Amino acid sequence: MVRSFDDLVAEAAEVSVAGWDFSWLEGRATEARPSWGYQRLMGERLAGASAALDIQTGGGEVLAGAPKLPPLMAATESWPPNVTKATRLLHPLGAVVVADPDEPPLPFADDAFDLVTSRHPATVWWTEIARVLRPGGTYLAQHVGHGSVFELVEYFLGPQSEKTRRARHPDDERAAAEAAGLEITDLRFERLRMEFFDVGAVVYFLRKVIWMVPGFTVDQYRDRLRELHEKIQDEGPFVAHSTRSLFEARKPE
């Protein structure tokens, strides 16, 4: 049975978007995954670390999936619902969760960690990462790249400036990391296909990934959402492309 626009939107507007688990979208949207397998790489690095920090951990789901955590494991998160969720998930595993506003300074001493990780940080403060890493320590992260999901962003906000489109470009991030004194040891970039099969999936995605369409609400964009619903019904899934960068950087001895 084809569900109505009002039904799809109402359901997606009410479901919880706490944490960083996208399983609600199963069967309603797809996204290709980067070839490098970030969680596997992260797990390998964590298994060999003595003290590690996961920045902007979300609900802690990615970190909790690591087979083995180091003896000292800390994580930061800024959004209160995620802090609560991450605490419940990570404390039983021996990791401490610190509420942090995602602005400098990180609430840790210099040279505190031999590994810093992050998956899809909203902001990257390279000088702080360099400061809390021990000499010889590593930063391993998967970043959202430039122009990610901009087909959807521009559907709601219109054409974006070249400056906005270039934000998070891996070349610029490499330069910023090097300016902070880090050595890039691995940098990879991929553009990945996404498909949204119904308008409810779009609503859920924009409620959860709040920086895509800042201030997004169903009421504000109801007309565009209705047009999108009709477009999906007539033409099939709405196609967009995410971008991802893998960064591995080292703090010199």
C-alpha positions in Angstrom: 0.0 0.0 0.0 1.3 3.5 -0.9 1.5 5.6 2.2 0.3 9.2 2.2 2.5 12.2 2.4 1.0 13.2 5.7 1.5 9.8 7.2 5.2 9.5 6.1 6.0 13.0 7.3 4.2 12.7 10.7 6.0 9.4 11.5 9.4 10.8 10.6 8.8 14.0 12.5 8.1 12.2 15.8 10.7 9.4 15.9 13.7 9.9 18.1 16.9 11.1 16.4 19.2 10.6 19.5 22.5 8.8 18.9 24.2 8.1 15.7 22.4 4.9 14.7 20.7 5.1 11.3 18.9 1.8 11.5 15.5 3.5 11.3 16.3 4.1 7.6 16.7 0.4 6.8 14.6 -0.2 3.7 13.9 3.5 3.3 17.3 4.8 2.2 20.7 3.4 1.2 24.2 4.8 1.3 27.3 3.1 -0.2 30.1 2.7 2.3 33.8 3.8 1.9 36.1 1.0 0.8 38.5 1.4 3.6 36.2 0.2 6.5 36.7 2.9 9.2 35.4 0.9 12.1 37.7 -2.0 11.4 40.7 0.4 11.1 39.7 2.1 14.3 39.4 -1.2 16.1 42.8 -2.3 15.0 44.4 1.0 16.3 42.5 0.9 19.6 43.6 -2.6 20.3 47.2 -1.4 20.2 46.7 1.8 22.1 47.4 2.6 25.8 45.3 5.8 26.1 42.8 6.9 23.5 40.2 9.6 22.9 37.2 9.5 20.6 36.1 13.0 19.7 32.4 13.8 19.1 31.4 10.2 19.8 27.7 10.7 19.1 25.8 8.0 21.0 28.9 5.9 21.3 27.8 3.3 18.8 30.9 3.3 16.6 33.3 3.2 19.6 31.3 0.5 21.3 31.7 -1.7 18.2 35.5 -1.9 18.7 36.5 -5.5 19.7 38.9 -4.2 22.4 39.3 -0.8 24.1 42.7 0.4 25.5 43.2 0.6 29.3 42.4 4.3 29.3 39.5 5.3 27.0 37.8 8.6 26.9 35.1 10.1 24.6 33.7 13.6 24.2 30.2 14.6 23.0 28.3 17.9 23.1 24.6 17.1 22.5 22.9 16.2 25.8 20.8 13.3 24.5 23.9 11.8 22.9 25.9 12.3 26.1 23.3 10.3 28.0 23.1 7.5 25.4 26.9 7.3 25.1 27.4 7.1 28.8 24.9 4.2 29.1 26.6 2.4 26.3 30.3 3.1 27.0 30.6 3.1 30.8 30.0 -0.7 31.0 32.9 -1.1 28.6 35.3 1.0 30.8 35.2 4.2 28.8 34.5 7.6 30.3 32.2 10.1 28.5 32.9 13.8 28.9 30.4 16.5 28.0 32.3 18.9 25.9 31.0 21.9 23.7 33.1 20.9 20.7 35.1 24.1 20.9 38.7 24.6 22.1 40.2 23.7 24.4 39.7 19.9 24.7 39.3 19.2 28.5 42.5 17.1 28.6 46.2 17.8 29.3 48.9 18.1 26.7 50.3 14.8 25.4 47.5 12.8 27.1 46.8 10.2 24.4 48.7 8.1 22.0 45.5 7.7 19.8 42.8 10.2 18.9 39.8 9.0 16.7 36.7 10.6 15.3 34.0 9.5 12.9 32.2 12.4 11.1 33.2 15.3 13.5 31.2 18.4 12.9 34.3 20.5 13.5 38.0 19.6 13.5 40.2 21.6 15.8 43.6 20.5 14.5 45.7 22.4 17.0 43.8 20.8 19.9 44.2 17.3 18.4 48.0 18.0 18.0 48.1 19.3 21.6 46.5 16.3 23.3 48.5 13.7 21.2 51.7 12.3 22.6 54.8 12.7 20.4 54.5 9.7 18.0 50.8 9.5 18.5 48.2 9.1 15.8 44.9 10.8 14.7 42.7 8.4 12.8 39.3 9.7 11.5 36.7 9.6 8.9 35.5 13.0 7.9 32.5 14.1 5.9 33.9 15.7 2.8 33.1 18.7 0.7 29.8 19.0 -1.1 28.3 16.0 0.8 24.7 15.3 0.0 24.5 18.7 -1.7 21.8 17.4 -4.1 19.5 17.4 -1.0 20.9 20.6 0.5 20.4 22.5 -2.7 16.9 21.1 -3.2 15.9 22.9 0.0 18.3 25.9 0.1 19.0 26.6 -3.5 22.4 26.8 -5.2 25.3 27.2 -2.7 28.4 29.3 -3.1 31.7 27.9 -4.3 33.1 28.7 -0.8 30.3 26.6 0.8 30.8 23.8 -1.6 34.5 23.7 -0.9 34.2 23.5 2.9 35.8 20.3 4.3 37.8 19.8 1.1 40.6 17.2 1.9 43.3 19.4 0.5 42.3 22.2 2.8 42.1 19.9 5.8 45.5 18.5 5.0 47.0 22.0 5.0 45.3 22.8 8.3 46.6 19.5 9.9 50.1 20.2 8.7 49.9 23.8 9.9 49.1 22.4 13.4 52.3 20.3 13.2 50.9 16.9 12.2 52.3 14.7 9.4 49.6 13.2 7.1 50.5 9.5 6.7 47.3 8.5 4.8 44.6 10.5 3.1 41.8 8.9 0.9 38.6 10.4 -0.5 35.5 8.8 -2.0 32.2 10.0 -3.4 29.3 7.5 -2.6 25.8 7.1 -3.9 22.8 7.6 -1.7 19.1 6.9 -2.4 16.0 8.1 -0.5 13.0 5.9 -1.2 10.4 8.0 0.6 10.0 11.6 1.9 9.9 10.3 5.5 13.5 9.1 5.1 14.5 12.6 4.0 12.7 14.2 7.0 14.4 11.8 9.4 17.9 12.4 7.8 17.6 16.2 8.0 16.3 16.1 11.6 19.3 13.9 12.5 22.1 15.5 10.5 21.2 19.0 11.6 23.9 20.9 9.7 22.7 19.9 6.2 19.7 22.3 6.3 20.2 24.4 9.4 17.0 25.0 11.4 15.1 22.4 9.3 11.5 21.9 10.3 8.6 20.1 8.6 6.4 23.1 8.9 8.9 25.4 7.3 9.6 23.2 4.3 6.2 21.4 4.0 5.6 22.6 0.4 9.0 21.5 -0.8 8.6 18.2 1.0 5.3 17.6 -0.7 6.9 18.3 -4.1 9.7 15.9 -3.2 7.1 13.2 -2.2 5.4 13.5 -5.6 8.8 13.5 -7.4 9.8 10.2 -5.6 6.4 8.7 -6.5 6.7 9.7 -10.1 10.4 9.2 -10.8 11.7 6.8 -8.1 14.3 7.3 -5.4 15.9 10.7 -4.8 19.6 10.3 -5.5 22.4 12.2 -3.8 26.1 11.6 -3.1 27.9 11.6 0.2 31.6 12.3 0.3 34.1 10.8 2.9 37.7 11.4 3.7 40.0 9.0 5.7 42.7 10.9 7.6 45.6 9.4 9.4 48.0 11.8 10.9 51.0 11.5 13.2 52.5 13.9 15.7 56.3 13.9 15.2 58.5 12.5 17.9 
